[in-house]
Every structure is written in C-alpha cells, then in structure tokens.
C-alpha cells in the first residue's frame, strides 16, 4: 500500500508531547486511522503494537515527541529552515497550510514534525504532520 501522509491542528498546549498524546487518543476514539484486517485494541499503543510494521497511517504511529530539531527524532523544525520556508518564526495557520507538503516531508517515514501556529503573535495551535504506514 505504501505510506500515508497526515496532518492535524490542535489547540495550543505548552507541552507538545501532552498535545500529541491527546491527539492520538482522539484519532483512536474516532477511528480515523487505517489498519489491515480486523486489528483492534483498547488504546492507541495497543492498536499500534497489533498493527506491527503496517502501522495505522495516522498520528497514532507516533508515540512521543520532543522540542528537538534533530531530524533523526520526532520534533520541531529548525528555526533557519522555518525562516527559509515561510520567512517568519511565528507562522500563522494559513501560512502553514500553504506549505503542508514541505513540512510533511521534512523528516522521513515514521517521523513527525510539529510547529507552533500563532495568531497575532500569540501561540494558538500546534500542527503535527508526517507520513507513516506500510
């Protein structure tokens, strides 16, 4: 089947990992993921474990995130790269939506990038994106 790209905007929280975990549960509860056969679970982690190497083609495939800009880990974008792509370090949701592919492909498969969205210079949302699944 190949990998699937995904993107989500959630309300801003100062801890991106806390926002990630809440998003994983929301996607799990609403069944907004893909699994082969009749794989199921009682939590996002159990579903992911049972999905094995196929994954869920969703944010459920990402178990944690940090504030790092290291491309080998789930994290944020380097400030200089954000400036090259958008010309600002405080992007709005509209700016991010206009460059979703660049952010989705910023890291490789099975990885997640997040950005803080600003409204009038104040953090308003967190954007999570990446691609996963097999």
C-alpha positions in Angstrom: 0.0 0.0 0.0 2.8 2.5 0.9 2.9 5.3 3.4 0.1 7.8 4.0 0.6 11.4 4.8 -1.3 13.0 7.7 -1.6 16.5 9.3 -3.5 17.7 12.3 -4.1 21.1 14.0 -4.8 21.0 17.7 -5.3 23.7 20.4 -2.0 25.0 21.8 -0.5 23.5 24.9 2.9 24.4 26.2 3.9 20.7 26.3 3.8 19.3 22.7 4.0 15.7 23.9 0.9 16.2 26.0 -0.9 17.6 23.0 0.4 14.6 20.9 -1.0 12.1 23.4 -4.4 13.8 23.5 -4.5 13.8 19.7 -3.5 10.1 19.5 -6.5 9.3 21.8 -8.9 11.5 19.8 -7.9 9.8 16.5 -8.2 6.4 18.1 -11.6 7.1 19.6 -12.9 8.5 16.3 -11.3 5.6 14.4 -9.6 7.9 12.0 -6.8 5.5 11.1 -6.2 2.6 8.8 -5.4 -0.9 9.8 -5.1 -4.2 7.8 -7.6 -7.0 8.5 -9.5 -6.7 11.8 -6.8 -5.3 14.0 -8.1 -3.6 17.1 -7.0 -2.5 20.6 -8.1 -0.8 23.8 -5.6 2.1 23.4 -3.6 3.8 20.7 -0.5 2.0 21.9 -2.1 -1.5 21.8 -3.6 -0.8 18.3 -0.1 0.3 17.1 1.5 -2.8 18.6 -1.0 -5.1 17.0 -0.6 -3.3 13.6 3.0 -4.3 13.7 5.1 -3.0 10.8 2.0 -1.8 8.9 1.2 0.9 11.3 -2.1 2.9 11.4 -1.3 5.5 8.7 -2.0 8.2 11.3 -0.6 10.2 14.2 -1.2 7.0 16.3 2.1 5.8 14.8 4.0 8.5 16.7 4.4 7.6 20.3 6.3 10.6 21.6 7.7 14.0 20.5 10.2 16.4 22.0 11.2 20.0 21.4 14.3 18.9 19.4 15.1 20.0 15.9 17.2 16.9 15.3 15.9 15.3 12.1 16.5 11.8 13.5 13.9 12.3 16.2 10.3 13.4 16.3 10.3 17.1 16.9 10.1 20.6 15.7 11.6 22.3 12.6 14.9 24.2 12.7 14.4 27.9 13.0 16.5 28.6 10.0 14.5 26.2 7.9 11.3 27.7 9.1 12.6 31.1 8.1 13.6 29.8 4.6 10.2 28.2 4.0 7.9 30.9 5.5 10.0 33.9 6.2 9.0 34.0 9.9 9.5 32.1 13.1 5.9 32.8 14.1 3.8 31.3 11.3 0.0 31.5 11.2 -2.2 28.5 10.4 -2.8 29.9 6.9 1.0 30.1 6.2 1.5 26.5 7.3 -1.5 25.2 5.3 0.1 26.8 2.2 3.3 24.8 2.7 2.0 21.5 4.1 4.0 19.2 1.7 7.3 20.8 2.8 6.5 20.2 6.4 5.0 16.7 5.9 8.2 15.6 4.1 10.6 17.4 6.4 11.5 14.2 8.2 11.3 10.7 6.8 8.7 8.0 7.1 7.6 7.1 10.6 8.5 10.5 11.9 6.6 13.6 13.0 7.3 17.3 12.7 5.4 19.8 14.8 5.1 23.6 14.5 3.5 26.2 16.7 0.9 28.3 15.0 0.5 31.9 16.0 -2.5 34.3 15.9 -1.5 38.0 16.5 1.9 36.8 17.8 0.4 34.5 20.4 0.6 30.7 20.2 -2.8 29.4 19.2 -2.4 25.9 17.8 0.1 23.1 17.3 0.4 21.5 13.9 1.5 17.9 13.7 2.5 16.3 10.3 4.4 13.4 8.8 3.8 10.2 7.0 3.7 6.6 8.1 2.4 3.1 7.4 3.5 0.4 5.0 
